[in-house]
C-alpha cells in the first residue's frame, strides 16, 4: 500500500469522524432547546425584579404560561413588555385585553395560556363536531306543540317518539282504513328537525319525522266524540306504534266527560246571524246581484255562496239565495230571486262586531240599489237600533264568552271546533 493510498484512507476516516461529531453536536443542541421549551419548572424572568433582562432566542422562549397568581407593578410592566408572548393571530378577547391595558395605568395582566381567557384554537373538524352536537341537543328539545295545531282541551293527543325518521306519506297511510270510520277529524303533526318547528303533516309532504303527535278532535258541530270512536282511535294508534317500532303515549283522561263539557260550551256561543233582504215587488236580477257582490269584495264559491274574506283568507260574511237555488256563474245570467240572506258565523269570525257593522252597510247598499227591504226572520223591518242590539247581544257577548274561555273567535282552534 502506497503512501498516497494511506493518506486518502486517513482523510476519509477524518471526514467520517467529523460528520459523526457534527451530528452529535446538532442532536445535543436540539435536545437542549427542547428541554428549555418543555421544562415544567423553568425560571420565570418576569419574577426576577430588578434583574437585567437577558436576550432570549425565539426558539428557547416558552410557548404558553399558566401562572394565575402573577401580579406585575406598573413600572415593570412598562419595562418588561415582550411582544413574543402575544398570539400572532389574536382573538377578540386578546384585543379587548390590550385595549384595557392601554387605558388602565395599573392593569392586571391576563393569564397567558389559561383556557378560560384564551381558549386554544380547535381544528376545523372538531369545531364541526361540536356544532353538530349542539344542533343535536337543540333538536331533542322540540318543545310543546302550538295550540294552533293541537290543543289538549279540544283534542285527545297521542305522542310517539320514533327510533328512525319515517316519511309523512307512510304515517298517514298506515291506519287510513281504520280511521276513516271515525266521525271526528284526526290531526297529524310532526316535528321538522330542519326548521325546528312543529307542522301539519299532509299527503303531499316529503317531511320525515321522528317526533309525532296525533290528535282526535273531541267536538265539532255534529256533537261530542263517542266511546266507539275513542276505541277505534286507540286501537289504530297502538297498531301504528307497533308498525313504526315506537311507544304510543296515550295519557289517561276523562275524555268523554271533557268532550261533553266542551260541547255544552259550544252550544252557548254557536250562533249564526242572518239579515234578510226581500223584494217589494219585482224580483232581483241575477246579473245585478253578481255585480253588487263583486263590488263589495265578495267572491262566488263552489258552495253557491258569495263570500267576503279578510286579508289572511278567513271568511267574514257571505250572501246566499233566500230561495232554494244556489248561485252559480251560469245560473246568474238568467235567474232572478225575491230574496237574499247575509250570513255571519259568530264563533268563526274575528272582531265580529266590526264585521257585522260592515255586513250591515253592504246589506243597506243592496237594499237601496235593488229596491228591497231588510227584515228579520219574521219578515219584520230591521231598524238601526235593532241592528245595534243584535251586534251587542248576539255577537259581542258570545265572542266575549269565548275569549274568557281562552278560545278567540276566528282562531285556528275555533275554526276546528265549529266545523
C-alpha positions as CSV (number, residue, x, y, z in Angstrom):
1,X,0.0,0.0,0.0
2,X,1.4,3.3,-1.1
3,X,1.7,6.5,0.9
4,X,-1.0,8.1,-1.3
5,X,-3.4,5.4,-0.5
6,X,-2.7,5.6,3.2
7,X,-3.3,9.4,3.0
8,X,-6.6,9.0,1.3
9,X,-7.8,6.5,3.8
10,X,-6.8,8.9,6.6
11,X,-8.7,11.7,5.0
12,X,-11.8,9.6,4.6
13,X,-11.7,8.5,8.2
14,X,-11.3,12.1,9.4
15,X,-14.3,13.1,7.3
16,X,-16.5,10.3,8.8
17,X,-15.4,11.3,12.3
18,X,-16.2,15.0,11.5
19,X,-19.7,14.2,10.2
20,X,-20.4,11.9,13.1
21,X,-19.3,14.6,15.6
22,X,-21.3,17.3,13.8
23,X,-24.4,15.2,14.0
24,X,-23.9,14.5,17.7
25,X,-23.4,18.3,18.3
26,X,-26.7,19.1,16.4
27,X,-28.5,16.4,18.4
28,X,-27.2,17.8,21.7
29,X,-28.2,21.3,20.6
30,X,-31.7,20.3,19.7
31,X,-32.2,18.4,22.9
32,X,-31.2,21.4,24.9
33,X,-33.7,23.6,23.0
34,X,-36.5,21.0,23.5
35,X,-35.7,20.8,27.3
36,X,-35.8,24.6,27.5
37,X,-39.2,24.7,25.9
38,X,-40.8,21.7,27.6
39,X,-39.2,22.0,31.1
40,X,-42.2,22.4,33.5
41,X,-40.3,24.3,36.2
42,X,-38.2,26.9,34.3
43,X,-37.0,30.2,35.6
44,X,-39.5,32.9,35.2
45,X,-37.7,36.1,34.1
46,X,-40.7,38.2,35.0
47,X,-40.3,37.2,38.7
48,X,-36.7,38.5,38.8
49,X,-37.5,42.0,39.9
50,X,-34.7,44.3,39.0
51,X,-32.7,41.6,37.3
52,X,-31.2,42.6,34.0
53,X,-33.1,41.1,31.1
54,X,-31.1,38.6,29.2
55,X,-31.8,38.3,25.4
56,X,-33.8,35.2,24.6
57,X,-33.7,33.3,21.3
58,X,-37.1,32.7,19.7
59,X,-36.6,29.0,19.8
60,X,-35.9,29.0,23.6
61,X,-38.9,31.2,24.6
62,X,-41.7,29.2,26.2
63,X,-45.0,29.0,24.2
64,X,-47.5,29.3,27.0
65,X,-47.6,30.0,30.7
66,X,-50.0,29.1,33.4
67,X,-49.4,31.2,36.5
68,X,-52.7,32.7,37.7
69,X,-51.2,34.5,40.8
70,X,-48.7,36.7,39.0
71,X,-49.1,40.5,39.7
72,X,-46.8,42.9,37.9
73,X,-46.3,46.5,39.0
74,X,-46.8,49.3,36.5
75,X,-43.2,50.4,36.1
76,X,-42.0,46.8,35.5
77,X,-44.9,46.2,33.1
78,X,-43.7,49.2,31.1
79,X,-40.2,47.8,31.0
80,X,-40.9,44.2,30.5
81,X,-43.4,44.1,27.6
82,X,-42.4,41.2,25.5
83,X,-44.3,41.1,22.2
84,X,-43.5,37.4,21.6
85,X,-45.9,36.4,24.3
86,X,-48.8,37.8,22.2
87,X,-50.5,35.3,19.9
88,X,-49.6,36.2,16.3
89,X,-53.3,35.7,15.4
90,X,-55.0,37.3,18.4
91,X,-58.6,36.6,19.1
92,X,-61.2,39.3,20.0
93,X,-60.7,38.7,23.8
94,X,-56.9,39.4,23.4
95,X,-57.7,42.7,21.6
96,X,-60.0,43.7,24.4
97,X,-57.3,42.9,27.0
98,X,-54.7,45.0,25.1
99,X,-57.1,48.0,24.9
100,X,-57.8,47.7,28.6
101,X,-54.0,47.6,29.3
102,X,-53.5,50.9,27.4
103,X,-56.3,52.7,29.3
104,X,-55.5,51.5,32.9
105,X,-52.2,52.6,34.4
106,X,-52.1,49.5,36.7
107,X,-53.8,46.7,34.8
108,X,-53.9,43.1,36.0
109,X,-52.1,41.1,33.3
110,X,-54.1,38.3,31.6
111,X,-53.0,34.8,32.5
112,X,-51.3,33.7,29.3
113,X,-52.4,30.2,28.2
114,X,-55.3,29.9,30.6
115,X,-58.2,28.1,28.9
116,X,-60.9,30.3,30.3
117,X,-59.3,33.5,29.0
118,X,-57.6,32.5,25.8
119,X,-59.0,29.1,24.5
120,X,-56.8,27.3,22.2
121,X,-58.0,27.2,18.6
122,X,-59.7,23.9,17.7
123,X,-59.2,22.2,14.4
124,X,-62.0,22.6,11.9
125,X,-63.2,19.0,12.2
126,X,-63.5,19.3,16.0
127,X,-65.4,22.6,15.7
128,X,-67.8,21.0,13.2
129,X,-68.4,18.1,15.6
130,X,-69.1,20.5,18.4
131,X,-71.6,22.4,16.3
132,X,-73.3,19.2,15.2
133,X,-73.6,18.1,18.9
134,X,-75.1,21.5,19.8
135,X,-77.6,21.1,17.0
136,X,-78.5,17.6,18.2
137,X,-79.1,19.0,21.6
138,X,-81.5,21.6,20.3
139,X,-83.4,19.1,18.2
140,X,-84.1,16.9,21.3
141,X,-85.8,19.9,22.9
142,X,-88.7,20.0,20.5
143,X,-91.0,21.8,22.9
144,X,-94.7,21.7,23.1
145,X,-96.9,21.6,20.0
146,X,-98.5,25.1,19.5
147,X,-102.2,25.2,20.4
148,X,-103.0,26.4,16.9
149,X,-102.0,22.9,15.7
150,X,-103.2,20.8,18.6
151,X,-105.0,21.8,21.7
152,X,-105.2,19.4,24.6
153,X,-108.6,20.9,25.6
154,X,-110.1,20.2,22.2
155,X,-108.2,17.1,21.1
156,X,-107.1,13.8,22.6
157,X,-103.4,13.7,21.8
158,X,-101.2,10.7,21.4
159,X,-97.4,11.2,21.4
160,X,-94.9,9.0,19.6
161,X,-91.1,9.1,19.5
162,X,-89.7,7.1,16.6
163,X,-86.3,5.4,16.5
164,X,-85.7,6.3,12.9
165,X,-87.3,9.0,10.7
166,X,-90.4,7.9,8.8
167,X,-92.0,9.7,5.8
168,X,-95.2,11.6,6.3
169,X,-96.8,9.6,3.5
170,X,-96.2,6.2,5.2
171,X,-97.5,7.5,8.5
172,X,-100.7,9.0,7.0
173,X,-101.5,5.9,5.0
174,X,-100.7,3.3,7.8
175,X,-104.1,3.3,9.5
176,X,-106.2,5.2,7.0
177,X,-108.8,2.5,6.5
178,X,-109.5,2.2,10.3
179,X,-109.5,6.0,10.9
180,X,-111.9,6.7,8.0
181,X,-114.6,5.1,10.1
182,X,-114.4,7.9,12.7
183,X,-117.0,10.7,12.9
184,X,-114.4,13.2,14.1
185,X,-111.3,14.6,12.4
186,X,-107.8,13.3,13.1
187,X,-105.0,15.8,13.1
188,X,-101.4,14.8,12.3
189,X,-98.4,16.9,13.5
190,X,-94.7,16.2,13.1
191,X,-91.5,18.0,14.2
192,X,-89.4,19.3,11.3
193,X,-85.8,19.0,12.5
194,X,-84.5,21.3,9.8
195,X,-86.7,24.3,10.7
196,X,-87.1,23.1,14.4
197,X,-90.9,23.7,14.2
198,X,-93.9,21.5,14.5
199,X,-96.0,21.4,11.4
200,X,-99.1,19.8,10.0
201,X,-98.5,16.6,8.0
202,X,-100.0,16.3,4.6
203,X,-100.0,13.5,2.0
204,X,-98.0,15.6,-0.5
205,X,-95.3,16.4,2.1
206,X,-91.8,14.9,1.8
207,X,-91.1,15.5,5.5
208,X,-89.6,12.7,7.5
209,X,-90.3,12.8,11.3
210,X,-89.1,11.1,14.4
211,X,-91.5,13.1,16.7
212,X,-95.1,12.5,16.0
213,X,-98.3,13.9,17.6
214,X,-101.8,12.6,16.6
215,X,-104.9,14.3,17.9
216,X,-108.5,13.1,17.7
217,X,-110.9,16.1,17.8
218,X,-113.3,15.7,20.6
219,X,-116.1,18.0,19.4
220,X,-117.5,19.6,16.3
221,X,-120.9,20.8,15.1
222,X,-122.0,17.2,14.9
223,X,-121.6,16.8,18.7
224,X,-119.1,15.2,21.0
225,X,-116.9,12.2,20.3
226,X,-118.4,8.8,21.0
227,X,-117.0,5.9,23.0
228,X,-116.8,3.8,19.9
229,X,-114.7,6.4,18.1
230,X,-112.3,6.5,21.1
231,X,-111.9,2.7,20.9
232,X,-111.2,2.8,17.2
233,X,-108.7,5.6,17.5
234,X,-106.8,4.0,20.4
235,X,-106.5,0.7,18.6
236,X,-105.3,2.4,15.4
237,X,-102.7,4.4,17.3
238,X,-101.4,1.2,19.0
239,X,-101.2,-0.5,15.7
240,X,-99.3,2.4,14.2
241,X,-96.9,2.4,17.1
242,X,-96.2,-1.3,16.6
243,X,-95.6,-0.7,12.9
244,X,-93.2,2.2,13.5
245,X,-91.5,0.5,16.4
246,X,-92.5,3.3,18.7
247,X,-94.2,3.7,22.1
248,X,-97.6,5.4,21.9
249,X,-98.1,7.6,24.9
250,X,-101.9,7.8,25.5
251,X,-102.5,9.8,28.6
252,X,-105.4,8.8,30.8
253,X,-108.1,11.4,30.9
254,X,-111.9,11.9,31.2
255,X,-112.2,12.1,27.5
256,X,-116.0,11.6,27.2
257,X,-116.7,14.0,30.1
258,X,-114.3,16.5,28.7
259,X,-116.0,16.3,25.3
260,X,-119.4,16.8,26.9
261,X,-118.3,19.9,28.7
262,X,-116.8,21.4,25.5
263,X,-120.0,20.6,23.6
264,X,-122.1,22.5,26.2
265,X,-119.8,25.5,25.9
266,X,-120.1,25.4,22.1
267,X,-123.9,25.3,22.2
268,X,-123.9,28.5,24.2
269,X,-121.9,30.5,21.7
270,X,-122.6,28.8,18.4
271,X,-124.7,31.5,16.6
272,X,-125.2,32.5,13.0
273,X,-126.7,35.9,12.4
274,X,-128.7,36.5,9.2
275,X,-130.0,39.7,7.6
276,X,-132.7,39.1,5.0
277,X,-133.3,41.3,2.1
278,X,-136.7,40.8,0.4
279,X,-138.1,42.4,-2.7
280,X,-141.0,44.8,-2.5
281,X,-142.4,43.8,-5.9
282,X,-140.1,42.9,-8.8
283,X,-137.6,40.1,-8.3
284,X,-133.8,40.8,-8.0
285,X,-132.0,40.1,-11.3
286,X,-129.0,37.7,-11.0
287,X,-126.8,40.0,-13.0
288,X,-127.3,42.9,-10.6
289,X,-126.7,40.6,-7.6
290,X,-123.4,39.5,-9.1
291,X,-122.3,43.0,-9.9
292,X,-123.1,44.3,-6.4
293,X,-121.5,41.3,-4.7
294,X,-118.2,41.7,-6.6
295,X,-118.2,45.4,-6.0
296,X,-118.4,44.7,-2.2
297,X,-115.4,42.4,-2.4
298,X,-117.3,39.1,-2.3
299,X,-116.3,36.0,-4.3
300,X,-118.6,33.3,-5.7
301,X,-117.6,29.9,-4.4
302,X,-118.4,26.3,-5.4
303,X,-120.7,26.2,-2.4
304,X,-123.1,28.5,-4.2
305,X,-122.4,31.5,-1.9
306,X,-120.8,34.9,-2.4
307,X,-118.2,35.2,0.4
308,X,-116.1,38.1,1.6
309,X,-112.7,37.2,3.1
310,X,-110.2,39.1,5.3
311,X,-106.5,39.6,4.4
312,X,-105.5,36.2,5.7
313,X,-108.2,34.3,3.9
314,X,-110.7,33.8,6.7
315,X,-114.4,34.2,5.8
316,X,-116.1,37.3,7.2
317,X,-119.7,37.0,5.9
318,X,-121.5,35.5,3.0
319,X,-124.5,36.0,0.7
320,X,-126.9,33.2,-0.2
321,X,-130.1,32.9,-2.2
322,X,-133.1,33.2,0.0
323,X,-134.7,30.7,-2.3
324,X,-133.5,27.1,-2.7
325,X,-131.5,27.6,-5.9
326,X,-127.8,28.2,-5.2
327,X,-125.8,30.8,-7.0
328,X,-123.6,29.8,-9.9
329,X,-121.9,31.8,-12.7
330,X,-124.1,30.2,-15.3
331,X,-127.3,30.5,-13.4
332,X,-126.9,34.2,-12.5
333,X,-127.1,35.2,-16.1
334,X,-130.7,34.3,-16.4
335,X,-132.0,33.8,-12.8
336,X,-133.9,36.1,-10.5
337,X,-134.9,35.8,-6.9
338,X,-137.2,37.5,-4.4
339,X,-134.9,37.4,-1.5
340,X,-131.2,37.3,-0.3
341,X,-129.7,36.5,3.0
342,X,-126.5,37.9,4.5
343,X,-124.9,35.5,7.0
344,X,-122.2,35.9,9.7
345,X,-120.9,32.8,11.6
346,X,-120.3,34.3,15.1
347,X,-117.6,31.9,16.5
348,X,-115.7,31.7,13.3
349,X,-115.3,35.5,12.7
350,X,-112.5,37.6,14.2
351,X,-113.7,41.0,15.5
352,X,-117.3,40.0,14.9
353,X,-118.9,43.3,15.9
354,X,-116.9,45.3,13.5
355,X,-117.6,42.8,10.7
356,X,-121.3,42.8,11.5
357,X,-121.4,46.6,11.0
358,X,-119.6,46.2,7.6
359,X,-122.1,43.5,6.6
360,X,-125.0,45.8,7.6
361,X,-123.6,48.6,5.4
362,X,-123.3,46.2,2.4
363,X,-126.9,45.0,3.0
364,X,-128.2,48.5,3.1
365,X,-126.5,49.3,-0.2
366,X,-128.0,46.2,-1.8
367,X,-131.5,47.3,-0.5
368,X,-131.1,50.8,-1.9
369,X,-130.0,49.5,-5.3
370,X,-132.4,46.6,-5.7
371,X,-135.3,48.4,-4.1
372,X,-135.7,45.8,-1.3
373,X,-136.3,45.8,2.4
374,X,-134.1,44.5,5.3
375,X,-136.2,42.2,7.6
376,X,-135.6,39.7,10.4
377,X,-136.6,36.0,10.2
378,X,-140.2,37.0,11.0
379,X,-140.1,39.5,8.0
380,X,-140.3,42.4,10.3
381,X,-138.3,45.5,9.2
382,X,-134.9,46.0,10.9
383,X,-134.1,49.4,12.2
384,X,-130.6,50.8,13.1
385,X,-131.5,50.3,16.8
386,X,-132.4,46.7,16.3
387,X,-129.1,46.1,14.3
388,X,-127.1,47.7,17.2
389,X,-128.9,45.4,19.7
390,X,-128.1,42.3,17.5
391,X,-124.4,43.4,17.4
392,X,-124.1,43.8,21.2
393,X,-126.2,40.9,22.4
394,X,-125.7,38.2,19.8
395,X,-122.2,38.9,18.6
396,X,-120.3,40.9,21.3
397,X,-121.4,38.8,24.3
398,X,-120.8,35.4,22.8
399,X,-117.4,36.3,21.5
400,X,-116.5,37.8,24.9
401,X,-117.5,34.4,26.5
402,X,-115.2,32.7,24.0
403,X,-112.3,35.0,24.9
404,X,-112.9,34.3,28.6
405,X,-112.6,30.6,27.8
406,X,-109.2,31.2,26.1
407,X,-110.7,30.5,22.7
408,X,-110.8,33.6,20.5
409,X,-113.4,33.8,17.8
410,X,-111.9,33.2,14.4
411,X,-108.8,31.5,15.8
412,X,-107.5,28.2,14.4
413,X,-108.9,26.3,17.4
414,X,-112.4,27.9,16.9
415,X,-112.3,27.1,13.2
416,X,-111.7,23.4,14.0
417,X,-114.2,23.3,16.8
418,X,-117.1,25.0,14.9
419,X,-116.8,23.0,11.7
